[in-house]
Amino acid sequence: MIMDCFCLNSRWGYTVGIHPYYSIMGSLVFTLICSMGLMNFTYEDKPDKLLIPQTSPLAFDTDWLRNNFPSPVRYAGMMITADNVLAPEVMMKVDFLFLAPCLFHIDINSHGPKPNVK
């Protein structure tokens, strides 16, 4: 049994060694054929759509909940631009930006940030 596997690997290596261009082209064609499935790839970030049948009552209720009560979390991003973003002055300003939510209470109905008084 082990000798049969050794002979098979030996013949495979011999064939690849004799015909290297066919082997390379065959592996490239195989890769291209397999990668054609990536054209239909769609990213899904909601795990319930992956794990729960879409006809179930839970899926219906979850969609209703997402549409009527949006998530309270808001995502925001910022880009820091300077000649040297690792300079101490820039890093101090970045540190202040991360401390700003602790220093100010931001009210949607006001005209600006108010000092945080507790």
FENFENGI-V761297 format. One record per residue. N is the residue number from 1. RES is the residue in one small letter. OMEGA is omega in whole degrees, 0 to 359 (NA if undefined). Layout:
n->N res->RES omega->OMEGA
n->N res->RES omega->OMEGA
//
This chain:
n->1 res->m omega->180
n->2 res->i omega->179
n->3 res->m omega->177
n->4 res->d omega->178
n->5 res->c omega->179
n->6 res->f omega->180
n->7 res->c omega->178
n->8 res->l omega->178
n->9 res->n omega->180
n->10 res->s omega->179
n->11 res->r omega->179
n->12 res->w omega->178
n->13 res->g omega->179
n->14 res->y omega->181
n->15 res->t omega->178
n->16 res->v omega->179
n->17 res->g omega->180
n->18 res->i omega->183
n->19 res->h omega->184
n->20 res->p omega->183
n->21 res->y omega->176
n->22 res->y omega->180
n->23 res->s omega->179
n->24 res->i omega->180
n->25 res->m omega->178
n->26 res->g omega->179
n->27 res->s omega->177
n->28 res->l omega->178
n->29 res->v omega->178
n->30 res->f omega->179
n->31 res->t omega->179
n->32 res->l omega->179
n->33 res->i omega->180
n->34 res->c omega->183
n->35 res->s omega->177
n->36 res->m omega->177
n->37 res->g omega->179
n->38 res->l omega->179
n->39 res->m omega->180
n->40 res->n omega->184
n->41 res->f omega->174
n->42 res->t omega->180
n->43 res->y omega->178
n->44 res->e omega->182
n->45 res->d omega->178
n->46 res->k omega->185
n->47 res->p omega->180
n->48 res->d omega->177
n->49 res->k omega->179
n->50 res->l omega->190
n->51 res->l omega->185
n->52 res->i omega->176
n->53 res->p omega->185
n->54 res->q omega->178
n->55 res->t omega->182
n->56 res->s omega->178
n->57 res->p omega->179
n->58 res->l omega->178
n->59 res->a omega->178
n->60 res->f omega->180
n->61 res->d omega->179
n->62 res->t omega->177
n->63 res->d omega->178
n->64 res->w omega->180
n->65 res->l omega->179
n->66 res->r omega->181
n->67 res->n omega->184
n->68 res->n omega->180
n->69 res->f omega->181
n->70 res->p omega->182
n->71 res->s omega->179
n->72 res->p omega->182
n->73 res->v omega->175
n->74 res->r omega->180
n->75 res->y omega->180
n->76 res->a omega->179
n->77 res->g omega->177
n->78 res->m omega->178
n->79 res->m omega->179
n->80 res->i omega->179
n->81 res->t omega->176
n->82 res->a omega->176
n->83 res->d omega->178
n->84 res->n omega->184
n->85 res->v omega->178
n->86 res->l omega->178
n->87 res->a omega->182
n->88 res->p omega->180
n->89 res->e omega->180
n->90 res->v omega->181
n->91 res->m omega->178
n->92 res->m omega->177
n->93 res->k omega->178
n->94 res->v omega->178
n->95 res->d omega->178
n->96 res->f omega->179
n->97 res->l omega->179
n->98 res->f omega->177
n->99 res->l omega->185
n->100 res->a omega->178
n->101 res->p omega->178
n->102 res->c omega->184
n->103 res->l omega->184
n->104 res->f omega->171
n->105 res->h omega->184
n->106 res->i omega->180
n->107 res->d omega->183
n->108 res->i omega->185
n->109 res->n omega->182
n->110 res->s omega->181
n->111 res->h omega->179
n->112 res->g omega->180
n->113 res->p omega->178
n->114 res->k omega->177
n->115 res->p omega->180
n->116 res->n omega->180
n->117 res->v omega->181
n->118 res->k omega->NA
//
